[in-house]
Every structure is written in structure tokens, then in C-alpha cells.
Amino acid sequence: MSSSHTSLAYSTVSTADLSDNCPPPEGTPLFQAYDSKNQRIYVLIQPESHNKKPSKTIILARYKGSELDKEFGRCGIVIYKYSVIYNGILDAYQSLVGQVVHETTGSHLDIIVTTPSGKTTLFAFPLTATQIDRAEFSVHNNAFPENIQINGTAHHQGAMYLTGAIDNSLFIGRYHQRGLFLTKEHPENSASGEKQQGVILRLSPDGKHFYVTSKSGADALYPSFIRQYDSRQLSLMASFGSSYADDLDTLNNQQDILAQTDQVYVALFNPTDEMLSIRRFATGNRLMDSTFIIDEKINLPSQTPDSFATIRLMKTGDYLHAIIYNRAGQLSVFTYDDQVNINRFDATFTAATAKSMRPVFAGNNLYLAFTNPDIGEHRRQVQMQEVSLNLEHYNHTKPTATLSNRKALALSSRIIPDWGLAFLSGSATLVVVALVVTVSVYCYSKKQIASRKQTLKAPPKAP
């Protein structure tokens, strides 16, 4: 297995690239979201307070890669006005989730904020590219019921899909055109006092299904590894890997799902034990692929408790990549050829201040906005970091024969121990040598017999 390391001190965009007429935003990034439809990154920024009074505005910046998208607002920035009631709420509570939503009536960035008291509020920021002056955002206090915790979101065709917990039960929901439709899974857990919650939500490529991983305590009545739902009816279609839940720690880990047409990958990373586990399920029969099991000890740099914020699965060609990122600004990419770890790539870069900040993965790159304090006195400019994931060498499909051979070898290695493979290899060599000797002797003998027959023939008659 090869490995490499890259250190990126600051963003690939320097201040010299921006004119005085288009200065970068200043403040603290609170949340960022990726618009996959338009391939843009939106960053919500709390402005700096120069007079020690809370700012009554919030900044939304749009980036095209690592550069501000100057087609949005003024030089890539739109400033929204705060009302007195919600002044400072976004930077006061760090549990932010959200999505860019495109509807027939327009596009908007929806941010969901959960307060320590359990109150959940939705902030909707309209994304009008031509806005230059200060815009306004809307606040929806009654969009969600009480005591709801939202952990994961996804977007498809104007709807935002949600998962999390309500009354100690896992829930899944769909928020569309200011209307919420949700269902609870196994409300019996409420009586037992055992909390079960949805963590990660990923849509299938066609958007017809979505998959949810969950966390539950040891005493949960219905432990599950991953669930598949119908995206229109929000109905449970299948539970994957319930019999494997006892073998893997689904409570104290970071999780991710990679949903494809015919199969679903699920990754679990335990930061305490530094153990990475990856499983693959067939979407047709919902069975775990017993020929694809990854359980690997990952040696990572020094870490702090609760430092790991993200694990992400990606696939390029026939290669699977597991990406682990922590809040200290450390990134590790592990590349697998079938089940073989063939490469490790490490990088370090400036971490974000707010815990609600998560990196955006787009193509071969990772993006994360941060505040650069070294620009000048009393200036905290926001810049976008662009870090290559080093995946460009693994963006091809291997020949079918090679895949078959590797899978056959992986299967045989589970059935036959190493000493057995060595014995069979040695035996095969002896058989080949014996066969070559036998053929050689046979050919030599045949040649000698033919020669003797030619000698015993009667001489031709004289004319």
C-alpha cells in the first residue's frame, strides 16, 4: 500500500486575486451547503462586530470552486437583515443542518436550527442571483413538532428529506412547499426509554428510494443497521443487516452510506478503537455480500475526543474510497481495490471554528471555508480552501477478467488458509513439471520409433 501527504496552509485563493471593489466577506463561517444542480457552494457567515454590538445581518456567500461566484449578488455576496427576535440565533446554536432546495417557485437555502430547549426552527434564505441590496429571509417556527432532533437531510425534486429522533423514536420525513409529512419507526422505544435515532440519509441515484443508518442502545427493541424507504410514500421497504448489528458498534461511531443502483455500501468508523468497517448490500434481495467485508485498523494522527466529524464514501471507476476528516484539520483518504487497501493519502489544512461546519465533497476535491486571521489587524476574511483528494489515478474501470480473477482470489483466500495456498501452489508447480517431462519423453520415444520403422523398410527395386 502506498501513501502520500499534503499540507495546505491556506486557501488556494489569495487576497491579491480579489480587487478592492470586490473584497472577500469578513466574519465566521457557520454552515456550508453544496448545490449539486448548479455545482455551487453556499456559505453562511456571521459578520464581525466592530462596535461590540451584535450584528443584525447575516452574510451568504456563493463560491464556484474556491473562488467567489460574482454572478451572485454583489461580488458573490448577499447580506440578509436580521429581525430583533432572531438576532444571533444562528451563531448561538451550533446544531445546524440544511439543504439547497429548488422549487418551481424559486430556489432557497433551508437551515434547520435546534435550540438546547428542543425547539426546532427553519430559516429559509431566498437565492436570487440578482439581489444586491440587503435581502430578507423567512423564519418558520411551527414547521416541526416539539422535541424533534434532525440529524440528516437530502434533497430531491424540490423536497427535503429528513431523519433523526422524536420522542426516543427514529423518524423519517419530507418537507415540501412549507408542508411536513413524517412517520415514526417503532414508537415502542418511547416506553422503554431507549433512544433510537436516524443519523445519515442518502437518496438512490434515481431518487425513488432513500437509505437511513441509525444509532440505538443495547436495549432497543428493534435494532437495525440500515433501512430502505420509498421516497414517495415514506414507507419502510426493508431493514438491512439486523442480524449483524451485534457484530458492529453502531452507537459510538461515525457513519456514511454510498447508494448505487444495484448495491449499497455502509461505512462505520469508531474513533476510539480506530476501526473502519465497510459492508456491501444488494438492493435487490437486501442481503449483505459475504464476499465483501472490510474491517481495518486505521492508524491516525493524534486526536481529541469527539474530533471526528465526517466519514465519507466515494467511488471512482471500480475503486472505493473511504475519507475520514476531523475538526483539527486532518484528512485521510483510503483507496480500496475490491477489498485490498492499495493507497493512503493524508492532508492537513486550516480547520473551521464552528462545529456545525462540514466539508463539501465535489468531484476530486474537498472544500471548506475558514477565517484567515493573518490578513491584517481587526480583519477576519473568509476564504475557501480547495484540497485535492488525489483520486485522479483511480477514475477508470478495470477489465472484467481482472475483476473476476481478483474476486476468485479473495474468495479462495477466505476458504483456504495461506499455508494451503502455498501447498497448492507448490503442488501445481510439481504437476506442471511432471507433465512437461512426460510430454518430452513421449515425443522423444515417438521420434525414435518412427526412425526405426524407416530403417526397416525394404530398399527400392532397381530399375
SVG drawing of the C-alpha trace seen along z (x, -y; Angstrom):
<svg xmlns="http://www.w3.org/2000/svg" viewBox="-48 -51 67 106">
<polyline fill="none" stroke="black" stroke-width="0.4" points="0.0,0.0 1.4,-3.4 0.8,-6.6 1.3,-10.3 0.8,-13.5 0.0,-17.1 -0.1,-20.2 -2.1,-23.2 -1.6,-26.2 -4.3,-28.4 -6.9,-28.6 -5.9,-28.5 -7.4,-31.9 -5.1,-34.7 -6.2,-38.2 -4.3,-39.5 -6.8,-37.8 -9.7,-40.0 -9.8,-43.7 -10.6,-46.4 -14.1,-46.7 -14.9,-43.1 -13.4,-42.4 -14.0,-38.9 -16.5,-38.6 -15.4,-39.0 -16.7,-37.0 -17.1,-33.4 -18.4,-30.7 -21.3,-28.9 -22.6,-26.5 -22.0,-25.5 -24.0,-23.5 -23.4,-22.2 -25.8,-22.8 -25.2,-19.8 -27.6,-21.0 -25.5,-24.2 -22.2,-23.0 -22.0,-25.9 -21.1,-26.1 -23.1,-28.4 -21.5,-29.6 -23.5,-31.2 -21.3,-33.8 -21.7,-35.6 -20.3,-39.2 -17.7,-40.7 -19.0,-43.0 -16.7,-46.1 -18.6,-48.1 -19.1,-45.2 -22.8,-45.1 -24.3,-42.0 -24.6,-42.3 -28.1,-42.5 -27.2,-41.0 -26.1,-37.6 -23.9,-37.0 -24.5,-34.4 -21.6,-33.9 -21.6,-31.7 -18.5,-30.0 -17.6,-28.4 -14.9,-26.1 -12.6,-28.1 -13.5,-31.5 -16.4,-33.8 -19.1,-33.5 -19.5,-37.1 -22.8,-36.4 -24.5,-36.0 -25.5,-39.2 -22.7,-41.8 -19.4,-40.1 -20.7,-36.7 -22.2,-38.0 -25.8,-38.7 -26.5,-40.4 -29.7,-39.4 -31.3,-41.5 -32.0,-40.1 -35.1,-40.8 -34.6,-41.7 -36.2,-38.5 -33.8,-36.2 -30.7,-38.3 -27.7,-36.0 -29.7,-32.7 -27.7,-31.1 -24.3,-31.7 -25.7,-30.9 -26.7,-27.3 -24.3,-25.1 -26.6,-22.2 -27.3,-23.4 -28.3,-21.1 -29.8,-22.1 -30.0,-21.8 -30.3,-23.9 -33.8,-23.4 -35.0,-24.1 -38.8,-24.5 -40.9,-25.8 -41.4,-29.0 -37.7,-29.6 -34.6,-28.3 -33.7,-28.8 -31.3,-27.6 -33.1,-26.0 -31.2,-25.9 -32.7,-24.0 -31.7,-25.1 -32.4,-23.2 -32.1,-25.0 -31.0,-23.4 -34.6,-23.5 -35.6,-21.3 -37.3,-23.9 -36.6,-23.5 -36.8,-26.4 -36.4,-26.6 -34.7,-29.6 -35.3,-30.0 -32.8,-32.2 -34.1,-33.0 -31.3,-32.5 -32.0,-35.3 -28.8,-35.9 -29.7,-39.5 -30.1,-40.7 -27.7,-43.4 -29.2,-45.4 -30.0,-43.8 -32.4,-40.9 -34.8,-39.3 -35.1,-35.7 -38.2,-33.9 -38.5,-32.1 -40.8,-29.2 -41.3,-28.4 -44.0,-25.9 -42.6,-23.8 -41.6,-20.9 -43.2,-19.4 -41.7,-19.8 -38.9,-17.5 -37.6,-16.7 -34.0,-16.3 -32.9,-16.4 -29.6,-14.8 -29.5,-14.1 -31.0,-15.8 -31.1,-15.2 -32.8,-17.0 -34.6,-15.7 -37.1,-17.4 -38.0,-20.3 -38.4,-18.2 -36.1,-18.0 -35.9,-14.6 -35.1,-14.4 -34.2,-11.8 -33.4,-12.0 -35.3,-11.3 -38.6,-12.3 -39.9,-11.0 -37.0,-8.5 -38.1,-7.0 -36.4,-7.2 -38.4,-9.3 -38.2,-10.0 -39.9,-12.9 -40.3,-15.0 -40.6,-18.8 -42.0,-20.2 -43.6,-23.6 -43.8,-24.5 -45.6,-21.2 -44.1,-18.4 -45.0,-14.8 -43.3,-12.4 -43.6,-8.9 -42.2,-7.3 -40.4,-4.0 -41.1,-1.7 -42.6,-4.2 -42.5,-1.3 -39.0,-2.5 -40.5,-5.6 -41.9,-3.4 -38.6,-1.7 -36.8,-5.0 -34.2,-3.7 -33.5,-6.3 -33.2,-5.3 -32.3,-7.9 -31.7,-8.2 -28.2,-9.5 -27.3,-9.5 -29.8,-9.8 -28.8,-9.2 -31.0,-9.0 -30.7,-6.4 -29.4,-7.7 -33.0,-7.7 -34.5,-9.3 -37.1,-6.5 -35.6,-5.2 -33.6,-6.5 -31.4,-4.8 -31.0,-5.6 -28.5,-4.4 -29.4,-4.5 -28.0,-4.5 -29.7,-2.7 -28.7,-1.5 -28.2,2.1 -31.8,2.4 -33.6,1.0 -36.5,3.3 -35.8,3.1 -32.1,2.6 -31.2,2.2 -28.2,1.5 -29.7,-0.3 -33.2,-0.9 -34.6,-1.4 -37.6,-3.6 -39.9,-4.5 -39.4,-8.2 -43.0,-9.0 -44.9,-7.1 -42.2,-7.3 -42.9,-3.6 -40.3,-1.1 -39.3,1.3 -36.6,3.3 -34.2,3.4 -30.7,4.5 -28.3,6.3 -30.3,6.6 -28.5,9.9 -25.2,8.1 -26.0,5.2 -24.5,7.1 -21.2,7.6 -20.6,3.9 -20.6,0.9 -23.4,-1.3 -23.6,-3.6 -20.1,-5.1 -19.1,-5.7 -19.3,-7.9 -21.4,-6.6 -21.9,-7.1 -23.9,-5.5 -23.0,-5.2 -26.1,-4.3 -25.8,-2.9 -28.2,-1.3 -27.6,2.3 -25.7,2.1 -25.3,0.0 -22.1,-0.5 -22.2,-1.3 -19.2,-2.6 -18.7,-2.8 -15.7,-4.3 -15.0,-4.1 -12.6,-6.9 -11.8,-5.4 -10.8,-2.0 -9.7,-3.5 -11.5,-0.7 -13.0,-1.1 -15.7,1.3 -17.4,1.3 -20.2,3.6 -22.0,4.0 -25.6,4.9 -27.6,5.8 -30.5,3.6 -32.5,6.4 -32.5,9.1 -31.3,6.8 -28.7,9.3 -25.1,8.5 -22.4,9.5 -20.4,12.0 -17.6,11.8 -17.0,8.1 -16.1,7.4 -13.6,4.7 -12.5,4.5 -9.3,2.5 -7.4,0.8 -6.7,-2.7 -3.7,-4.5 -4.4,-8.2 -2.6,-11.2 -3.2,-12.4 -6.9,-13.3 -9.1,-14.8 -12.4,-13.4 -15.2,-13.9 -12.8,-15.3 -14.0,-13.2 -16.8,-15.0 -17.1,-13.2 -16.6,-9.9 -17.4,-9.8 -17.6,-7.0 -16.9,-7.8 -16.4,-5.6 -14.4,-6.3 -14.4,-3.7 -14.1,-0.3 -12.3,-1.8 -13.9,-2.6 -12.6,-5.5 -13.1,-6.0 -12.5,-9.6 -12.0,-10.5 -11.9,-14.2 -11.7,-15.6 -12.2,-19.1 -8.5,-19.5 -8.0,-19.8 -6.6,-16.3 -7.8,-14.4 -7.1,-10.7 -8.2,-9.0 -8.1,-5.2 -8.5,-3.6 -9.6,0.0 -9.3,2.2 -12.1,4.7 -11.1,5.3 -7.4,4.5 -6.2,1.2 -3.9,0.1 -3.3,-3.6 -3.5,-6.1 -3.4,-9.8 -3.1,-12.3 -3.5,-16.1 -3.7,-18.8 -5.3,-22.2 -6.9,-25.0 -9.9,-23.8 -13.1,-25.7 -14.1,-27.3 -17.8,-26.4 -18.6,-22.8 -21.5,-23.0 -19.1,-23.4 -18.8,-20.3 -16.6,-19.9 -18.2,-19.7 -17.1,-16.9 -17.3,-17.8 -15.6,-15.8 -11.9,-15.2 -11.9,-17.9 -12.9,-18.8 -13.9,-22.4 -14.1,-24.1 -14.5,-27.8 -12.4,-29.2 -11.5,-32.6 -8.0,-33.8 -6.8,-35.9 -3.5,-36.8 -4.8,-39.3 -4.5,-42.3 -5.4,-43.9 -9.2,-43.6 -9.8,-41.9 -11.0,-38.3 -11.5,-37.5 -13.3,-34.3 -11.6,-32.1 -12.4,-28.9 -9.9,-26.0 -9.7,-23.6 -7.9,-20.3 -7.4,-17.6 -8.4,-14.1 -5.8,-12.5 -8.4,-10.4 -7.5,-11.2 -5.4,-8.0 -8.4,-5.8 -11.0,-7.0 -11.2,-4.1 -12.8,-0.7 -10.7,2.4 -11.1,5.3 -13.8,7.8 -11.3,10.7 -9.2,8.9 -12.2,8.3 -13.2,11.9 -9.7,13.1 -9.4,10.8 -12.7,11.8 -11.9,15.5 -8.6,15.0 -10.3,13.1 -12.9,15.9 -10.2,18.6 -8.2,16.8 -11.2,17.0 -11.8,20.7 -8.2,21.9 -5.6,20.7 -2.2,19.2 -0.3,22.4 -2.9,24.2 -2.5,21.8 1.3,22.2 0.9,26.0 -1.5,25.9 0.9,23.5 3.8,25.9 1.8,28.9 0.6,27.2 4.3,26.4 5.2,30.1 2.3,31.2 3.3,28.9 7.0,30.0 5.9,33.7 3.6,33.1 6.3,31.3 8.8,34.2 6.1,36.8 5.3,35.0 9.0,34.6 9.7,38.4 6.6,39.3 7.7,37.1 11.3,38.5 10.1,42.1 7.7,41.5 10.5,40.0 12.8,43.0 10.1,45.5 9.4,43.6 13.2,43.6 13.4,47.4 10.4,48.0 12.0,46.0 15.3,48.1 13.4,51.5 11.6,50.6 12.7,52.7 15.1,50.9 13.5,49.7 13.8,52.1 16.4,51.3 15.1,50.1"/>
</svg>
